[in-house]
Amino acid sequence: MEPFLPAPQPVRWRRGVYAASLVIPFTCVQIWAVLVLLSMAHLDGMVAFAMLLTIFGSAVAVYSGWRWAVRLGSEREER
């Protein structure tokens, strides 16, 4: 077992930075859009259900974007 990890690959690091530069603005836009919808919508009946679906879909999209960015930027351990 090696006490020190090898230096990170520059290509992997750059991919992670590029992925984060795409995901961070997307996350901000998603949060802004949901806040605008919540402030403008009258939450009664089917509109409330549609808003729940929209918020859930937005959360899933943000989560998958961040997961993608982390996977691109992280190095896998070789055994």
ABEGO torsion letter per residue (X at the ends): XBABBBBBBAAAAAAAAAAAAAAAAAAAAAAAAAAAAAAABBBBEAAAAAAAAAAAAAAAAAAAAAAAAAAAABBBBBX
